[in-house]
């Protein structure tokens, strides 16, 4: 049986990855890796990923668009997973350590819709940058 919270988290990651009009291979790989290793996705049937992604695309292309995806996702999430949802979105956008304006705008929209304080979101953003850094050449 599908878990609405799993689907909601995946929808937010997909929208974060595609917010700059392009989902890179690195972003898709990060989404798959996060689903495969994080405890919040225990019990998720990974064979459903394409189905969940298609449902997200259908909602995005529907009358409510991005706002509808965000509203549906947040409604499906238990309150205690709001910081997790934001962290996953940041994790996906931070893969290349360069956020396009559209990605920043999406994260701002998500912050506004979630019940998270600015200190929490800033900490999540700093932690993601630290995790994705590479050694200097």
Phi and psi in degrees as GROMACS dihedral restraints (atoms count N, CA, C in turn):
[ dihedral_restraints ]
;  ai    aj    ak    al  type     phi  dphi    fc
    3     4     5     6     1   -62.9    20    10
    4     5     6     7     1   144.5    20    10
    6     7     8     9     1  -101.3    20    10
    7     8     9    10     1   118.6    20    10
    9    10    11    12     1   -60.1    20    10
   10    11    12    13     1   -35.1    20    10
   12    13    14    15     1   -66.6    20    10
   13    14    15    16     1   -40.5    20    10
   15    16    17    18     1   -58.9    20    10
   16    17    18    19     1   -49.5    20    10
   18    19    20    21     1   -59.8    20    10
   19    20    21    22     1   -41.7    20    10
   21    22    23    24     1   -62.4    20    10
   22    23    24    25     1   -45.2    20    10
   24    25    26    27     1   -62.6    20    10
   25    26    27    28     1   -40.6    20    10
   27    28    29    30     1   -66.9    20    10
   28    29    30    31     1   -41.3    20    10
   30    31    32    33     1   -57.9    20    10
   31    32    33    34     1   -44.2    20    10
   33    34    35    36     1   -65.3    20    10
   34    35    36    37     1   -37.8    20    10
   36    37    38    39     1   -67.1    20    10
   37    38    39    40     1   -40.8    20    10
   39    40    41    42     1   -64.2    20    10
   40    41    42    43     1   -44.7    20    10
   42    43    44    45     1   -65.5    20    10
   43    44    45    46     1   -39.3    20    10
   45    46    47    48     1   -61.1    20    10
   46    47    48    49     1   -44.5    20    10
   48    49    50    51     1   -66.7    20    10
   49    50    51    52     1   -34.7    20    10
   51    52    53    54     1   -98.0    20    10
   52    53    54    55     1     5.4    20    10
   54    55    56    57     1   -64.3    20    10
   55    56    57    58     1   -23.4    20    10
   57    58    59    60     1   -96.0    20    10
   58    59    60    61     1    20.6    20    10
   60    61    62    63     1    73.8    20    10
   61    62    63    64     1     8.0    20    10
   63    64    65    66     1  -150.0    20    10
   64    65    66    67     1   126.9    20    10
   66    67    68    69     1  -100.4    20    10
   67    68    69    70     1   114.3    20    10
   69    70    71    72     1   -79.8    20    10
   70    71    72    73     1   163.5    20    10
   72    73    74    75     1   -58.9    20    10
   73    74    75    76     1   -39.3    20    10
   75    76    77    78     1   -63.9    20    10
   76    77    78    79     1   -39.9    20    10
   78    79    80    81     1   -66.9    20    10
   79    80    81    82     1   -43.3    20    10
   81    82    83    84     1   -63.7    20    10
   82    83    84    85     1   -42.6    20    10
   84    85    86    87     1   -62.8    20    10
   85    86    87    88     1   -37.7    20    10
   87    88    89    90     1   -66.4    20    10
   88    89    90    91     1   -41.6    20    10
   90    91    92    93     1   -59.2    20    10
   91    92    93    94     1   -47.7    20    10
   93    94    95    96     1   -63.1    20    10
   94    95    96    97     1   -40.2    20    10
   96    97    98    99     1   -65.2    20    10
   97    98    99   100     1   -43.2    20    10
   99   100   101   102     1   -62.8    20    10
  100   101   102   103     1   -42.8    20    10
  102   103   104   105     1   -62.7    20    10
  103   104   105   106     1   -37.6    20    10
  105   106   107   108     1   -75.2    20    10
  106   107   108   109     1   -22.2    20    10
  108   109   110   111     1  -121.1    20    10
  109   110   111   112     1   -18.8    20    10
  111   112   113   114     1   -83.3    20    10
  112   113   114   115     1   139.1    20    10
  114   115   116   117     1   -57.5    20    10
  115   116   117   118     1   -30.7    20    10
  117   118   119   120     1   -62.8    20    10
  118   119   120   121     1   -21.4    20    10
  120   121   122   123     1   -99.0    20    10
  121   122   123   124     1    10.0    20    10
  123   124   125   126     1   -57.2    20    10
  124   125   126   127     1   133.1    20    10
  126   127   128   129     1    90.3    20    10
  127   128   129   130     1    -7.2    20    10
  129   130   131   132     1   -75.4    20    10
  130   131   132   133     1   130.9    20    10
  132   133   134   135     1   -84.2    20    10
  133   134   135   136     1   104.1    20    10
  135   136   137   138     1   -63.1    20    10
  136   137   138   139     1   -17.0    20    10
  138   139   140   141     1   -70.3    20    10
  139   140   141   142     1   -12.5    20    10
  141   142   143   144     1   -86.9    20    10
  142   143   144   145     1    -4.7    20    10
  144   145   146   147     1   -55.7    20    10
  145   146   147   148     1   -45.9    20    10
  147   148   149   150     1   -63.3    20    10
  148   149   150   151     1   -40.3    20    10
  150   151   152   153     1   -63.3    20    10
  151   152   153   154     1   -43.2    20    10
  153   154   155   156     1   -65.6    20    10
  154   155   156   157     1   -41.8    20    10
  156   157   158   159     1   -63.5    20    10
  157   158   159   160     1   -40.5    20    10
  159   160   161   162     1   -66.0    20    10
  160   161   162   163     1   -39.0    20    10
  162   163   164   165     1   -63.4    20    10
  163   164   165   166     1   -37.9    20    10
  165   166   167   168     1   -63.4    20    10
  166   167   168   169     1   -45.8    20    10
  168   169   170   171     1   -61.8    20    10
  169   170   171   172     1   -40.6    20    10
  171   172   173   174     1   -60.7    20    10
  172   173   174   175     1   -43.3    20    10
  174   175   176   177     1   -67.3    20    10
  175   176   177   178     1   -41.9    20    10
  177   178   179   180     1   -58.6    20    10
  178   179   180   181     1   -39.5    20    10
  180   181   182   183     1   -84.0    20    10
  181   182   183   184     1    -3.3    20    10
  183   184   185   186     1   -82.9    20    10
  184   185   186   187     1  -174.7    20    10
  186   187   188   189     1   -62.1    20    10
  187   188   189   190     1   -34.2    20    10
  189   190   191   192     1   -85.7    20    10
  190   191   192   193     1   -17.8    20    10
  192   193   194   195     1    55.9    20    10
  193   194   195   196     1  -139.1    20    10
  195   196   197   198     1   -60.1    20    10
  196   197   198   199     1   -43.0    20    10
  198   199   200   201     1   -59.0    20    10
  199   200   201   202     1   -38.3    20    10
  201   202   203   204     1   -66.4    20    10
  202   203   204   205     1   -42.3    20    10
  204   205   206   207     1   -60.4    20    10
  205   206   207   208     1   -47.2    20    10
  207   208   209   210     1   -62.5    20    10
  208   209   210   211     1   -47.9    20    10
  210   211   212   213     1   -61.7    20    10
  211   212   213   214     1   -44.8    20    10
  213   214   215   216     1   -63.4    20    10
  214   215   216   217     1   -43.1    20    10
  216   217   218   219     1   -63.9    20    10
  217   218   219   220     1   -47.4    20    10
  219   220   221   222     1   -65.1    20    10
  220   221   222   223     1   -37.6    20    10
  222   223   224   225     1   -63.9    20    10
  223   224   225   226     1   -34.0    20    10
  225   226   227   228     1   -79.5    20    10
  226   227   228   229     1   -14.0    20    10
  228   229   230   231     1   -92.1    20    10
  229   230   231   232     1   135.7    20    10
  231   232   233   234     1   -62.4    20    10
  232   233   234   235     1   148.0    20    10
  234   235   236   237     1   -52.4    20    10
  235   236   237   238     1   -39.7    20    10
  237   238   239   240     1   -68.2    20    10
  238   239   240   241     1    -8.3    20    10
  240   241   242   243     1  -100.9    20    10
  241   242   243   244     1     6.8    20    10
  243   244   245   246     1   -64.3    20    10
  244   245   246   247     1   -42.4    20    10
  246   247   248   249     1   -68.0    20    10
  247   248   249   250     1   -33.5    20    10
  249   250   251   252     1   -63.7    20    10
  250   251   252   253     1   -43.5    20    10
  252   253   254   255     1   -59.8    20    10
  253   254   255   256     1   -45.3    20    10
  255   256   257   258     1   -65.7    20    10
  256   257   258   259     1   -41.9    20    10
  258   259   260   261     1   -61.4    20    10
  259   260   261   262     1   -40.1    20    10
  261   262   263   264     1   -66.2    20    10
  262   263   264   265     1   -41.7    20    10
  264   265   266   267     1   -62.7    20    10
  265   266   267   268     1   -43.8    20    10
  267   268   269   270     1   -64.5    20    10
  268   269   270   271     1   -42.3    20    10
  270   271   272   273     1   -57.1    20    10
  271   272   273   274     1   -43.2    20    10
  273   274   275   276     1   -69.4    20    10
  274   275   276   277     1   -42.9    20    10
  276   277   278   279     1   -72.7    20    10
  277   278   279   280     1   -23.0    20    10
  279   280   281   282     1   -86.6    20    10
  280   281   282   283     1     0.7    20    10
  282   283   284   285     1   -51.5    20    10
  283   284   285   286     1   -43.3    20    10
  285   286   287   288     1   -98.4    20    10
  286   287   288   289     1     7.2    20    10
  288   289   290   291     1    59.7    20    10
  289   290   291   292     1    16.8    20    10
  291   292   293   294     1  -138.3    20    10
  292   293   294   295     1   116.1    20    10
  294   295   296   297     1  -100.6    20    10
  295   296   297   298     1   126.8    20    10
  297   298   299   300     1   -73.2    20    10
  298   299   300   301     1   162.4    20    10
  300   301   302   303     1   -56.7    20    10
  301   302   303   304     1   -38.9    20    10
  303   304   305   306     1   -65.2    20    10
  304   305   306   307     1   -37.7    20    10
  306   307   308   309     1   -66.5    20    10
  307   308   309   310     1   -42.0    20    10
  309   310   311   312     1   -62.2    20    10
  310   311   312   313     1   -40.3    20    10
  312   313   314   315     1   -65.2    20    10
  313   314   315   316     1   -41.8    20    10
  315   316   317   318     1   -61.8    20    10
  316   317   318   319     1   -45.3    20    10
  318   319   320   321     1   -61.5    20    10
  319   320   321   322     1   -37.0    20    10
  321   322   323   324     1   -64.2    20    10
  322   323   324   325     1   -43.9    20    10
  324   325   326   327     1   -60.9    20    10
  325   326   327   328     1   -43.4    20    10
  327   328   329   330     1   -65.1    20    10
  328   329   330   331     1   -43.5    20    10
  330   331   332   333     1   -56.5    20    10
  331   332   333   334     1   -43.2    20    10
  333   334   335   336     1   -65.1    20    10
  334   335   336   337     1   -32.2    20    10
  336   337   338   339     1   -85.7    20    10
  337   338   339   340     1   -25.3    20    10
  339   340   341   342     1   -85.7    20    10
  340   341   342   343     1   156.9    20    10
  342   343   344   345     1   -95.3    20    10
  343   344   345   346     1    65.3    20    10
  345   346   347   348     1  -123.4    20    10
  346   347   348   349     1   142.5    20    10
  348   349   350   351     1   -81.6    20    10
  349   350   351   352     1   161.0    20    10
  351   352   353   354     1   -63.7    20    10
  352   353   354   355     1   -33.6    20    10
  354   355   356   357     1   -63.9    20    10
  355   356   357   358     1   -41.7    20    10
  357   358   359   360     1   -63.7    20    10
  358   359   360   361     1   -47.4    20    10
  360   361   362   363     1   -65.8    20    10
  361   362   363   364     1   -37.1    20    10
  363   364   365   366     1   -64.4    20    10
  364   365   366   367     1   -41.1    20    10
  366   367   368   369     1   -63.2    20    10
  367   368   369   370     1   -41.3    20    10
  369   370   371   372     1   -61.7    20    10
  370   371   372   373     1   -43.2    20    10
  372   373   374   375     1   -65.1    20    10
  373   374   375   376     1   -44.1    20    10
  375   376   377   378     1   -64.4    20    10
  376   377   378   379     1   -42.5    20    10
  378   379   380   381     1   -62.8    20    10
  379   380   381   382     1   -39.6    20    10
  381   382   383   384     1   -64.7    20    10
  382   383   384   385     1   -43.8    20    10
  384   385   386   387     1   -60.3    20    10
  385   386   387   388     1   -42.1    20    10
  387   388   389   390     1   -63.6    20    10
  388   389   390   391     1   -39.9    20    10
  390   391   392   393     1   -67.9    20    10
  391   392   393   394     1   -28.3    20    10
  393   394   395   396     1   -96.3    20    10
  394   395   396   397     1    -2.6    20    10
  396   397   398   399     1   -67.6    20    10
  397   398   399   400     1   151.3    20    10
  399   400   401   402     1  -118.0    20    10
  400   401   402   403     1   162.4    20    10
  402   403   404   405     1   -65.0    20    10
  403   404   405   406     1   144.8    20    10
  405   406   407   408     1   -66.8    20    10
  406   407   408   409     1   151.0    20    10
